[in-house]
Amino acid sequence: MKNNKKLDLKSFFKLPIKEQEKIMSEIAGKANKDQLDLVKKYDKKFGKEETASCCQCCGCK
């Protein structure tokens, strides 16, 4: 799927399942990259220890 191509929800579900899976995979990959970029930005700003909040609440360190 090209970035400049806008796909509405109705036409998405008319696509073959393989094409839907391909589009969803691309979107998930981009979302994961965006999330990783945000974590890196947060780590740079506040330090890595602030990001690992689960270890602070459960004492698993």
PQR file of N, CA, C, O and H, with PARSE charges and radii, in Angstrom:
ATOM      1  N   MET A   1       0.838  -1.176   0.000 -0.4000 1.5000
ATOM      2  CA  MET A   1       0.000   0.000   0.000 -0.0000 2.0000
ATOM      3  C   MET A   1       0.885   1.240   0.000  0.5500 1.7000
ATOM      4  O   MET A   1       1.823   1.333   0.792 -0.5500 1.4000
ATOM      5  N   LYS A   2       0.603   2.164  -0.854 -0.4000 1.5000
ATOM      6  CA  LYS A   2       1.380   3.392  -0.924 -0.0000 2.0000
ATOM      7  C   LYS A   2       0.913   4.361   0.146  0.5500 1.7000
ATOM      8  O   LYS A   2      -0.266   4.384   0.498 -0.5500 1.4000
ATOM      9  H   LYS A   2      -0.159   2.089  -1.497  0.4000 1.0000
ATOM     10  N   ASN A   3       1.832   5.157   0.662 -0.4000 1.5000
ATOM     11  CA  ASN A   3       1.506   6.107   1.713 -0.0000 2.0000
ATOM     12  C   ASN A   3       0.538   7.179   1.260  0.5500 1.7000
ATOM     13  O   ASN A   3      -0.253   7.674   2.062 -0.5500 1.4000
ATOM     14  H   ASN A   3       2.790   5.138   0.376  0.4000 1.0000
ATOM     15  N   ASN A   4       0.586   7.551  -0.024 -0.4000 1.5000
ATOM     16  CA  ASN A   4      -0.265   8.624  -0.514 -0.0000 2.0000
ATOM     17  C   ASN A   4      -1.664   8.125  -0.888  0.5500 1.7000
ATOM     18  O   ASN A   4      -2.507   8.912  -1.318 -0.5500 1.4000
ATOM     19  H   ASN A   4       1.229   7.148  -0.675  0.4000 1.0000
ATOM     20  N   LYS A   5      -1.906   6.858  -0.730 -0.4000 1.5000
ATOM     21  CA  LYS A   5      -3.194   6.275  -1.082 -0.0000 2.0000
ATOM     22  C   LYS A   5      -4.050   6.180   0.174  0.5500 1.7000
ATOM     23  O   LYS A   5      -3.666   5.531   1.147 -0.5500 1.4000
ATOM     24  H   LYS A   5      -1.221   6.219  -0.381  0.4000 1.0000
ATOM     25  N   LYS A   6      -5.215   6.832   0.150 -0.4000 1.5000
ATOM     26  CA  LYS A   6      -6.090   6.792   1.313 -0.0000 2.0000
ATOM     27  C   LYS A   6      -7.108   5.681   1.113  0.5500 1.7000
ATOM     28  O   LYS A   6      -7.723   5.568   0.052 -0.5500 1.4000
ATOM     29  H   LYS A   6      -5.527   7.359  -0.640  0.4000 1.0000
ATOM     30  N   LEU A   7      -7.276   4.864   2.140 -0.4000 1.5000
ATOM     31  CA  LEU A   7      -8.152   3.707   2.058 -0.0000 2.0000
ATOM     32  C   LEU A   7      -9.225   3.853   3.127  0.5500 1.7000
ATOM     33  O   LEU A   7      -8.913   3.958   4.313 -0.5500 1.4000
ATOM     34  H   LEU A   7      -6.776   4.955   3.002  0.4000 1.0000
ATOM     35  N   ASP A   8     -10.489   3.860   2.709 -0.4000 1.5000
ATOM     36  CA  ASP A   8     -11.541   3.949   3.720 -0.0000 2.0000
ATOM     37  C   ASP A   8     -11.894   2.550   4.233  0.5500 1.7000
ATOM     38  O   ASP A   8     -11.522   1.544   3.628 -0.5500 1.4000
ATOM     39  H   ASP A   8     -10.741   3.774   1.746  0.4000 1.0000
ATOM     40  N   LEU A   9     -12.601   2.503   5.332 -0.4000 1.5000
ATOM     41  CA  LEU A   9     -12.888   1.253   6.015 -0.0000 2.0000
ATOM     42  C   LEU A   9     -13.709   0.296   5.158  0.5500 1.7000
ATOM     43  O   LEU A   9     -13.453  -0.908   5.161 -0.5500 1.4000
ATOM     44  H   LEU A   9     -12.904   3.320   5.823  0.4000 1.0000
ATOM     45  N   LYS A  10     -14.690   0.815   4.424 -0.4000 1.5000
ATOM     46  CA  LYS A  10     -15.530  -0.052   3.598 -0.0000 2.0000
ATOM     47  C   LYS A  10     -14.719  -0.731   2.502  0.5500 1.7000
ATOM     48  O   LYS A  10     -14.892  -1.924   2.251 -0.5500 1.4000
ATOM     49  H   LYS A  10     -14.898   1.793   4.421  0.4000 1.0000
ATOM     50  N   SER A  11     -13.842   0.014   1.851 -0.4000 1.5000
ATOM     51  CA  SER A  11     -13.049  -0.587   0.783 -0.0000 2.0000
ATOM     52  C   SER A  11     -11.979  -1.528   1.344  0.5500 1.7000
ATOM     53  O   SER A  11     -11.574  -2.476   0.672 -0.5500 1.4000
ATOM     54  H   SER A  11     -13.702   0.983   2.055  0.4000 1.0000
ATOM     55  N   PHE A  12     -11.524  -1.270   2.570 -0.4000 1.5000
ATOM     56  CA  PHE A  12     -10.546  -2.158   3.195 -0.0000 2.0000
ATOM     57  C   PHE A  12     -11.116  -3.570   3.329  0.5500 1.7000
ATOM     58  O   PHE A  12     -10.440  -4.546   3.003 -0.5500 1.4000
ATOM     59  H   PHE A  12     -11.853  -0.500   3.116  0.4000 1.0000
ATOM     60  N   PHE A  13     -12.346  -3.678   3.803 -0.4000 1.5000
ATOM     61  CA  PHE A  13     -12.942  -4.994   4.019 -0.0000 2.0000
ATOM     62  C   PHE A  13     -13.355  -5.683   2.727  0.5500 1.7000
ATOM     63  O   PHE A  13     -13.680  -6.870   2.734 -0.5500 1.4000
ATOM     64  H   PHE A  13     -12.895  -2.885   4.068  0.4000 1.0000
ATOM     65  N   LYS A  14     -13.345  -4.960   1.635 -0.4000 1.5000
ATOM     66  CA  LYS A  14     -13.617  -5.572   0.327 -0.0000 2.0000
ATOM     67  C   LYS A  14     -12.359  -6.190  -0.275  0.5500 1.7000
ATOM     68  O   LYS A  14     -12.438  -6.957  -1.234 -0.5500 1.4000
ATOM     69  H   LYS A  14     -13.081  -3.996   1.629  0.4000 1.0000
ATOM     70  N   LEU A  15     -11.205  -5.857   0.286 -0.4000 1.5000
ATOM     71  CA  LEU A  15      -9.938  -6.405  -0.200 -0.0000 2.0000
ATOM     72  C   LEU A  15      -9.820  -7.877   0.178  0.5500 1.7000
ATOM     73  O   LEU A  15     -10.450  -8.327   1.135 -0.5500 1.4000
ATOM     74  H   LEU A  15     -11.141  -5.234   1.066  0.4000 1.0000
ATOM     75  N   PRO A  16      -9.016  -8.627  -0.571 -0.5600 1.5000
ATOM     76  CA  PRO A  16      -8.743 -10.019  -0.190  0.2800 2.0000
ATOM     77  C   PRO A  16      -8.051 -10.068   1.180  0.5500 1.7000
ATOM     78  O   PRO A  16      -7.348  -9.133   1.562 -0.5500 1.4000
ATOM     79  N   ILE A  17      -8.256 -11.155   1.900 -0.4000 1.5000
ATOM     80  CA  ILE A  17      -7.700 -11.314   3.246 -0.0000 2.0000
ATOM     81  C   ILE A  17      -6.182 -11.120   3.248  0.5500 1.7000
ATOM     82  O   ILE A  17      -5.651 -10.469   4.148 -0.5500 1.4000
ATOM     83  H   ILE A  17      -8.828 -11.915   1.590  0.4000 1.0000
ATOM     84  N   LYS A  18      -5.485 -11.662   2.274 -0.4000 1.5000
ATOM     85  CA  LYS A  18      -4.014 -11.533   2.216 -0.0000 2.0000
ATOM     86  C   LYS A  18      -3.603 -10.069   2.133  0.5500 1.7000
ATOM     87  O   LYS A  18      -2.637  -9.656   2.774 -0.5500 1.4000
ATOM     88  H   LYS A  18      -5.916 -12.191   1.543  0.4000 1.0000
ATOM     89  N   GLU A  19      -4.340  -9.281   1.341 -0.4000 1.5000
ATOM     90  CA  GLU A  19      -4.029  -7.858   1.211 -0.0000 2.0000
ATOM     91  C   GLU A  19      -4.321  -7.130   2.525  0.5500 1.7000
ATOM     92  O   GLU A  19      -3.559  -6.249   2.924 -0.5500 1.4000
ATOM     93  H   GLU A  19      -5.125  -9.617   0.821  0.4000 1.0000
ATOM     94  N   GLN A  20      -5.421  -7.489   3.201 -0.4000 1.5000
ATOM     95  CA  GLN A  20      -5.738  -6.903   4.505 -0.0000 2.0000
ATOM     96  C   GLN A  20      -4.626  -7.202   5.506  0.5500 1.7000
ATOM     97  O   GLN A  20      -4.196  -6.326   6.255 -0.5500 1.4000
ATOM     98  H   GLN A  20      -6.040  -8.204   2.877  0.4000 1.0000
ATOM     99  N   GLU A  21      -4.169  -8.455   5.505 -0.4000 1.5000
ATOM    100  CA  GLU A  21      -3.092  -8.853   6.430 -0.0000 2.0000
ATOM    101  C   GLU A  21      -1.810  -8.078   6.146  0.5500 1.7000
ATOM    102  O   GLU A  21      -1.109  -7.669   7.072 -0.5500 1.4000
ATOM    103  H   GLU A  21      -4.518  -9.167   4.896  0.4000 1.0000
ATOM    104  N   LYS A  22      -1.507  -7.877   4.872 -0.4000 1.5000
ATOM    105  CA  LYS A  22      -0.309  -7.138   4.479 -0.0000 2.0000
ATOM    106  C   LYS A  22      -0.390  -5.693   4.985  0.5500 1.7000
ATOM    107  O   LYS A  22       0.573  -5.161   5.537 -0.5500 1.4000
ATOM    108  H   LYS A  22      -2.077  -8.209   4.120  0.4000 1.0000
ATOM    109  N   ILE A  23      -1.543  -5.076   4.789 -0.4000 1.5000
ATOM    110  CA  ILE A  23      -1.736  -3.689   5.226 -0.0000 2.0000
ATOM    111  C   ILE A  23      -1.632  -3.597   6.747  0.5500 1.7000
ATOM    112  O   ILE A  23      -0.972  -2.700   7.272 -0.5500 1.4000
ATOM    113  H   ILE A  23      -2.325  -5.508   4.341  0.4000 1.0000
ATOM    114  N   MET A  24      -2.280  -4.518   7.452 -0.4000 1.5000
ATOM    115  CA  MET A  24      -2.248  -4.495   8.913 -0.0000 2.0000
ATOM    116  C   MET A  24      -0.837  -4.736   9.442  0.5500 1.7000
ATOM    117  O   MET A  24      -0.444  -4.154  10.454 -0.5500 1.4000
ATOM    118  H   MET A  24      -2.817  -5.246   7.026  0.4000 1.0000
ATOM    119  N   SER A  25      -0.084  -5.579   8.771 -0.4000 1.5000
ATOM    120  CA  SER A  25       1.290  -5.845   9.169 -0.0000 2.0000
ATOM    121  C   SER A  25       2.149  -4.589   9.013  0.5500 1.7000
ATOM    122  O   SER A  25       2.954  -4.266   9.887 -0.5500 1.4000
ATOM    123  H   SER A  25      -0.403  -6.052   7.949  0.4000 1.0000
ATOM    124  N   GLU A  26       1.971  -3.889   7.900 -0.4000 1.5000
ATOM    125  CA  GLU A  26       2.716  -2.652   7.672 -0.0000 2.0000
ATOM    126  C   GLU A  26       2.361  -1.603   8.725  0.5500 1.7000
ATOM    127  O   GLU A  26       3.240  -0.916   9.244 -0.5500 1.4000
ATOM    128  H   GLU A  26       1.318  -4.151   7.190  0.4000 1.0000
ATOM    129  N   ILE A  27       1.082  -1.484   9.034 -0.4000 1.5000
ATOM    130  CA  ILE A  27       0.637  -0.505  10.018 -0.0000 2.0000
ATOM    131  C   ILE A  27       1.180  -0.848  11.398  0.5500 1.7000
ATOM    132  O   ILE A  27       1.630   0.038  12.126 -0.5500 1.4000
ATOM    133  H   ILE A  27       0.368  -2.042   8.612  0.4000 1.0000
ATOM    134  N   ALA A  28       1.141  -2.122  11.762 -0.4000 1.5000
ATOM    135  CA  ALA A  28       1.656  -2.549  13.069 -0.0000 2.0000
ATOM    136  C   ALA A  28       3.154  -2.271  13.167  0.5500 1.7000
ATOM    137  O   ALA A  28       3.638  -1.819  14.206 -0.5500 1.4000
ATOM    138  H   ALA A  28       0.776  -2.841  11.171  0.4000 1.0000
ATOM    139  N   GLY A  29       3.882  -2.538  12.097 -0.4000 1.5000
ATOM    140  CA  GLY A  29       5.322  -2.259  12.096 -0.0000 2.0000
ATOM    141  C   GLY A  29       5.621  -0.790  12.297  0.5500 1.7000
ATOM    142  O   GLY A  29       6.535  -0.431  13.039 -0.5500 1.4000
ATOM    143  H   GLY A  29       3.489  -2.905  11.254  0.4000 1.0000
ATOM    144  N   LYS A  30       4.846   0.066  11.632 -0.4000 1.5000
ATOM    145  CA  LYS A  30       5.042   1.507  11.793 -0.0000 2.0000
ATOM    146  C   LYS A  30       4.670   1.956  13.198  0.5500 1.7000
ATOM    147  O   LYS A  30       5.348   2.808  13.772 -0.5500 1.4000
ATOM    148  H   LYS A  30       4.104  -0.226  11.029  0.4000 1.0000
ATOM    149  N   ALA A  31       3.608   1.399  13.758 -0.4000 1.5000
ATOM    150  CA  ALA A  31       3.202   1.751  15.120 -0.0000 2.0000
ATOM    151  C   ALA A  31       4.266   1.321  16.122  0.5500 1.7000
ATOM    152  O   ALA A  31       4.576   2.063  17.054 -0.5500 1.4000
ATOM    153  H   ALA A  31       3.057   0.707  13.292  0.4000 1.0000
ATOM    154  N   ASN A  32       4.826   0.128  15.936 -0.4000 1.5000
ATOM    155  CA  ASN A  32       5.885  -0.355  16.830 -0.0000 2.0000
ATOM    156  C   ASN A  32       7.107   0.546  16.754  0.5500 1.7000
ATOM    157  O   ASN A  32       7.730   0.842  17.773 -0.5500 1.4000
ATOM    158  H   ASN A  32       4.574  -0.475  15.179  0.4000 1.0000
ATOM    159  N   LYS A  33       7.450   0.982  15.541 -0.4000 1.5000
ATOM    160  CA  LYS A  33       8.602   1.866  15.377 -0.0000 2.0000
ATOM    161  C   LYS A  33       8.333   3.203  16.057  0.5500 1.7000
ATOM    162  O   LYS A  33       9.213   3.753  16.720 -0.5500 1.4000
ATOM    163  H   LYS A  33       6.943   0.741  14.714  0.4000 1.0000
ATOM    164  N   ASP A  34       7.117   3.730  15.894 -0.4000 1.5000
ATOM    165  CA  ASP A  34       6.766   4.992  16.542 -0.0000 2.0000
ATOM    166  C   ASP A  34       6.859   4.876  18.059  0.5500 1.7000
ATOM    167  O   ASP A  34       7.367   5.776  18.727 -0.5500 1.4000
ATOM    168  H   ASP A  34       6.402   3.283  15.355  0.4000 1.0000
ATOM    169  N   GLN A  35       6.363   3.758  18.600 -0.4000 1.5000
ATOM    170  CA  GLN A  35       6.417   3.549  20.044 -0.0000 2.0000
ATOM    171  C   GLN A  35       7.855   3.441  20.525  0.5500 1.7000
ATOM    172  O   GLN A  35       8.205   4.018  21.554 -0.5500 1.4000
ATOM    173  H   GLN A  35       5.950   3.027  18.057  0.4000 1.0000
ATOM    174  N   LEU A  36       8.692   2.713  19.798 -0.4000 1.5000
ATOM    175  CA  LEU A  36      10.097   2.577  20.162 -0.0000 2.0000
ATOM    176  C   LEU A  36      10.796   3.937  20.125  0.5500 1.7000
ATOM    177  O   LEU A  36      11.608   4.242  20.998 -0.5500 1.4000
ATOM    178  H   LEU A  36       8.407   2.244  18.962  0.4000 1.0000
ATOM    179  N   ASP A  37      10.479   4.754  19.115 -0.4000 1.5000
ATOM    180  CA  ASP A  37      11.058   6.091  19.026 -0.0000 2.0000
ATOM    181  C   ASP A  37      10.659   6.946  20.234  0.5500 1.7000
ATOM    182  O   ASP A  37      11.473   7.700  20.768 -0.5500 1.4000
ATOM    183  H   ASP A  37       9.819   4.506  18.406  0.4000 1.0000
ATOM    184  N   LEU A  38       9.397   6.819  20.657 -0.4000 1.5000
ATOM    185  CA  LEU A  38       8.949   7.568  21.833 -0.0000 2.0000
ATOM    186  C   LEU A  38       9.670   7.116  23.101  0.5500 1.7000
ATOM    187  O   LEU A  38      10.045   7.946  23.928 -0.5500 1.4000
ATOM    188  H   LEU A  38       8.736   6.207  20.223  0.4000 1.0000
ATOM    189  N   VAL A  39       9.864   5.819  23.256 -0.4000 1.5000
ATOM    190  CA  VAL A  39      10.576   5.297  24.426 -0.0000 2.0000
ATOM    191  C   VAL A  39      12.015   5.794  24.422  0.5500 1.7000
ATOM    192  O   VAL A  39      12.536   6.199  25.462 -0.5500 1.4000
ATOM    193  H   VAL A  39       9.559   5.144  22.584  0.4000 1.0000
ATOM    194  N   LYS A  40      12.658   5.765  23.266 -0.4000 1.5000
ATOM    195  CA  LYS A  40      14.046   6.255  23.176 -0.0000 2.0000
ATOM    196  C   LYS A  40      14.120   7.737  23.528  0.5500 1.7000
ATOM    197  O   LYS A  40      15.038   8.175  24.221 -0.5500 1.4000
ATOM    198  H   LYS A  40      12.235   5.436  22.422  0.4000 1.0000
ATOM    199  N   LYS A  41      13.138   8.510  23.041 -0.4000 1.5000
ATOM    200  CA  LYS A  41      13.101   9.948  23.332 -0.0000 2.0000
ATOM    201  C   LYS A  41      12.910  10.170  24.834  0.5500 1.7000
ATOM    202  O   LYS A  41      13.563  11.032  25.423 -0.5500 1.4000
ATOM    203  H   LYS A  41      12.392   8.155  22.478  0.4000 1.0000
ATOM    204  N   TYR A  42      12.016   9.394  25.452 -0.4000 1.5000
ATOM    205  CA  TYR A  42      11.775   9.487  26.892 -0.0000 2.0000
ATOM    206  C   TYR A  42      13.025   9.098  27.664  0.5500 1.7000
ATOM    207  O   TYR A  42      13.398   9.772  28.625 -0.5500 1.4000
ATOM    208  H   TYR A  42      11.486   8.694  24.973  0.4000 1.0000
ATOM    209  N   ASP A  43      13.680   8.008  27.249 -0.4000 1.5000
ATOM    210  CA  ASP A  43      14.918   7.556  27.902 -0.0000 2.0000
ATOM    211  C   ASP A  43      15.987   8.639  27.850  0.5500 1.7000
ATOM    212  O   ASP A  43      16.692   8.883  28.829 -0.5500 1.4000
ATOM    213  H   ASP A  43      13.378   7.460  26.468  0.4000 1.0000
ATOM    214  N   LYS A  44      16.095   9.279  26.700 -0.4000 1.5000
ATOM    215  CA  LYS A  44      17.103  10.314  26.535 -0.0000 2.0000
ATOM    216  C   LYS A  44      16.801  11.507  27.445  0.5500 1.7000
ATOM    217  O   LYS A  44      17.713  12.122  27.998 -0.5500 1.4000
ATOM    218  H   LYS A  44      15.522   9.080  25.905  0.4000 1.0000
ATOM    219  N   LYS A  45      15.522  11.824  27.593 -0.4000 1.5000
ATOM    220  CA  LYS A  45      15.135  12.983  28.383 -0.0000 2.0000
ATOM    221  C   LYS A  45      15.176  12.704  29.888  0.5500 1.7000
ATOM    222  O   LYS A  45      15.639  13.545  30.658 -0.5500 1.4000
ATOM    223  H   LYS A  45      14.782  11.325  27.144  0.4000 1.0000
ATOM    224  N   PHE A  46      14.693  11.526  30.314 -0.4000 1.5000
ATOM    225  CA  PHE A  46      14.546  11.252  31.743 -0.0000 2.0000
ATOM    226  C   PHE A  46      15.465  10.153  32.276  0.5500 1.7000
ATOM    227  O   PHE A  46      15.589   9.982  33.489 -0.5500 1.4000
ATOM    228  H   PHE A  46      14.317  10.843  29.688  0.4000 1.0000
ATOM    229  N   GLY A  47      16.098   9.422  31.391 -0.4000 1.5000
ATOM    230  CA  GLY A  47      16.966   8.328  31.830 -0.0000 2.0000
ATOM    231  C   GLY A  47      16.238   7.000  31.748  0.5500 1.7000
ATOM    232  O   GLY A  47      15.016   6.940  31.883 -0.5500 1.4000
ATOM    233  H   GLY A  47      15.998   9.561  30.405  0.4000 1.0000
ATOM    234  N   LYS A  48      16.995   5.937  31.526 -0.4000 1.5000
ATOM    235  CA  LYS A  48      16.408   4.620  31.307 -0.0000 2.0000
ATOM    236  C   LYS A  48      15.706   4.070  32.545  0.5500 1.7000
ATOM    237  O   LYS A  48      14.752   3.304  32.408 -0.5500 1.4000
ATOM    238  H   LYS A  48      17.987   5.986  31.416  0.4000 1.0000
ATOM    239  N   GLU A  49      16.139   4.429  33.727 -0.4000 1.5000
ATOM    240  CA  GLU A  49      15.540   3.864  34.938 -0.0000 2.0000
ATOM    241  C   GLU A  49      14.108   4.326  35.127  0.5500 1.7000
ATOM    242  O   GLU A  49      13.311   3.607  35.730 -0.5500 1.4000
ATOM    243  H   GLU A  49      16.914   5.052  33.839  0.4000 1.0000
ATOM    244  N   GLU A  50      13.757   5.497  34.634 -0.4000 1.5000
ATOM    245  CA  GLU A  50      12.387   5.992  34.736 -0.0000 2.0000
ATOM    246  C   GLU A  50      11.449   5.198  33.836  0.5500 1.7000
ATOM    247  O   GLU A  50      10.264   5.077  34.147 -0.5500 1.4000
ATOM    248  H   GLU A  50      14.405   6.081  34.144  0.4000 1.0000
ATOM    249  N   THR A  51      11.943   4.660  32.740 -0.4000 1.5000
ATOM    250  CA  THR A  51      11.120   3.919  31.789 -0.0000 2.0000
ATOM    251  C   THR A  51      10.723   2.559  32.337  0.5500 1.7000
ATOM    252  O   THR A  51       9.632   2.071  32.040 -0.5500 1.4000
ATOM    253  H   THR A  51      12.905   4.759  32.488  0.4000 1.0000
ATOM    254  N   ALA A  52      11.580   1.940  33.126 -0.4000 1.5000
ATOM    255  CA  ALA A  52      11.316   0.594  33.643 -0.0000 2.0000
ATOM    256  C   ALA A  52      10.462   0.665  34.902  0.5500 1.7000
ATOM    257  O   ALA A  52      10.887   0.219  35.968 -0.5500 1.4000
ATOM    258  H   ALA A  52      12.466   2.336  33.368  0.4000 1.0000
ATOM    259  N   SER A  53       9.273   1.216  34.788 -0.4000 1.5000
ATOM    260  CA  SER A  53       8.433   1.435  35.967 -0.0000 2.0000
ATOM    261  C   SER A  53       7.895   0.139  36.552  0.5500 1.7000
ATOM    262  O   SER A  53       7.567   0.099  37.738 -0.5500 1.4000
ATOM    263  H   SER A  53       8.927   1.578  33.923  0.4000 1.0000
ATOM    264  N   CYS A  54       7.793  -0.928  35.755 -0.4000 1.5000
ATOM    265  CA  CYS A  54       7.267  -2.180  36.301 -0.0000 2.0000
ATOM    266  C   CYS A  54       8.196  -2.723  37.381  0.5500 1.7000
ATOM    267  O   CYS A  54       7.731  -3.334  38.342 -0.5500 1.4000
ATOM    268  H   CYS A  54       8.059  -0.895  34.791  0.4000 1.0000
ATOM    269  N   CYS A  55       9.474  -2.513  37.240 -0.4000 1.5000
ATOM    270  CA  CYS A  55      10.424  -3.010  38.232 -0.0000 2.0000
ATOM    271  C   CYS A  55      10.342  -2.196  39.519  0.5500 1.7000
ATOM    272  O   CYS A  55      10.703  -2.697  40.584 -0.5500 1.4000
ATOM    273  H   CYS A  55       9.852  -2.016  36.459  0.4000 1.0000
ATOM    274  N   GLN A  56       9.882  -0.972  39.443 -0.4000 1.5000
ATOM    275  CA  GLN A  56       9.759  -0.153  40.640 -0.0000 2.0000
ATOM    276  C   GLN A  56       8.544  -0.568  41.467  0.5500 1.7000
ATOM    277  O   GLN A  56       8.578  -0.474  42.694 -0.5500 1.4000
ATOM    278  H   GLN A  56       9.588  -0.565  38.578  0.4000 1.0000
ATOM    279  N   CYS A  57       7.482  -1.020  40.822 -0.4000 1.5000
ATOM    280  CA  CYS A  57       6.266  -1.328  41.571 -0.0000 2.0000
ATOM    281  C   CYS A  57       6.238  -2.761  42.090  0.5500 1.7000
ATOM    282  O   CYS A  57       5.637  -3.011  43.135 -0.5500 1.4000
ATOM    283  H   CYS A  57       7.455  -1.096  39.826  0.4000 1.0000
ATOM    284  N   CYS A  58       6.861  -3.703  41.404 -0.4000 1.5000
ATOM    285  CA  CYS A  58       6.770  -5.096  41.845 -0.0000 2.0000
ATOM    286  C   CYS A  58       8.041  -5.578  42.541  0.5500 1.7000
ATOM    287  O   CYS A  58       8.056  -6.670  43.108 -0.5500 1.4000
ATOM    288  H   CYS A  58       7.349  -3.500  40.556  0.4000 1.0000
ATOM    289  N   GLY A  59       9.091  -4.788  42.505 -0.4000 1.5000
ATOM    290  CA  GLY A  59      10.316  -5.149  43.198 -0.0000 2.0000
ATOM    291  C   GLY A  59      11.077  -6.303  42.573  0.5500 1.7000
ATOM    292  O   GLY A  59      11.763  -7.046  43.276 -0.5500 1.4000
ATOM    293  H   GLY A  59       9.078  -3.901  42.044  0.4000 1.0000
ATOM    294  N   CYS A  60      10.966  -6.464  41.263 -0.4000 1.5000
ATOM    295  CA  CYS A  60      11.617  -7.604  40.607 -0.0000 2.0000
ATOM    296  C   CYS A  60      13.098  -7.349  40.338  0.5500 1.7000
ATOM    297  O   CYS A  60      13.778  -8.235  39.820 -0.5500 1.4000
ATOM    298  H   CYS A  60      10.409  -5.861  40.692  0.4000 1.0000
ATOM    299  N   LYS A  61      13.606  -6.197  40.665 -0.4000 1.5000
ATOM    300  CA  LYS A  61      15.032  -5.905  40.435 -0.0000 2.0000
ATOM    301  C   LYS A  61      15.916  -6.708  41.345  0.5500 1.7000
ATOM    302  O   LYS A  61      17.139  -6.584  41.284 -0.5500 1.4000
ATOM    303  H   LYS A  61      13.054  -5.478  41.086  0.4000 1.0000
TER
END
